[in-house]
Amino acid sequence: MRDWDLLVVAGPSGVGKSHLSYPLAQHFGVAITEVDDLLHSVEALTTEAQQPMIHYWRTHPEAQDFPPEQILPIHLDVCAHCSPRLLP
């Protein structure tokens, strides 16, 4: 028995989200969706010209070397641009 409709497992890369979430999904008999899969789907349905922020990380490889305080606002901007394409 579960009293939730959506369980979000979040955290930085490499902390074990997938290691935890796949057995949990199997235990509860629920589907799992990784945010990266959603982002790649939205990228495949748009072009850089149409949605430059959604394609930001692919088109700005130098950004991986930015300090965390510069990366966070970019992540939030990418999420803001993805949300309307993922939510009904």
C-alpha positions in Angstrom: 0.0 0.0 0.0 1.2 3.5 -0.8 -0.3 6.9 -0.1 1.5 8.8 -2.8 1.0 9.4 -6.5 4.5 10.7 -7.4 7.8 10.0 -5.7 10.7 12.3 -6.6 14.2 11.0 -5.9 16.6 14.0 -6.4 20.2 14.7 -5.8 23.5 15.5 -7.5 25.1 13.2 -10.0 26.7 10.0 -8.6 24.9 9.8 -5.3 22.9 6.7 -6.1 19.5 8.0 -7.3 19.2 5.3 -10.0 20.6 2.6 -7.6 17.7 3.5 -5.2 14.9 4.4 -7.6 14.8 1.3 -9.8 14.4 -1.2 -7.0 11.8 1.1 -5.4 9.8 1.3 -8.7 9.9 -2.5 -9.0 8.8 -2.9 -5.4 5.8 -0.6 -5.8 5.0 -1.7 -9.3 5.3 1.8 -10.7 6.9 3.3 -13.8 10.1 5.3 -13.5 11.0 8.4 -15.6 14.4 10.0 -15.5 14.5 13.8 -16.0 17.4 13.3 -18.5 15.1 11.2 -20.7 12.4 14.0 -20.6 15.0 16.6 -21.5 16.4 14.5 -24.4 12.8 14.1 -25.7 12.1 17.8 -25.6 15.5 18.4 -27.4 14.5 15.9 -30.1 11.3 17.7 -30.7 12.8 21.2 -31.0 15.7 22.9 -32.6 18.2 25.2 -31.1 16.7 28.1 -33.0 13.3 27.4 -31.6 14.4 26.7 -28.0 17.9 27.9 -27.3 17.7 27.3 -23.5 16.5 23.7 -23.9 19.6 23.1 -26.0 22.0 25.1 -23.8 24.1 22.3 -22.3 24.7 20.7 -25.7 25.5 24.0 -27.4 27.7 25.4 -24.6 30.1 22.6 -23.6 32.3 25.2 -21.8 29.5 25.6 -19.3 30.6 22.3 -17.5 33.5 24.3 -16.1 31.4 27.1 -14.7 31.3 27.4 -10.9 28.2 26.1 -9.1 26.8 29.6 -8.5 26.8 30.2 -12.3 25.4 26.7 -13.2 22.4 26.8 -10.9 20.6 29.8 -12.6 21.2 28.1 -15.9 19.7 24.8 -14.7 16.7 26.7 -13.4 16.2 28.5 -16.7 16.4 25.3 -18.6 13.8 23.8 -16.3 11.5 26.8 -16.7 11.7 26.4 -20.5 11.1 22.6 -20.4 8.1 22.8 -18.0 5.5 24.1 -20.4 6.4 21.4 -22.9 6.1 18.6 -20.3 3.1 19.5 -18.3 -0.5 19.4 -19.6 
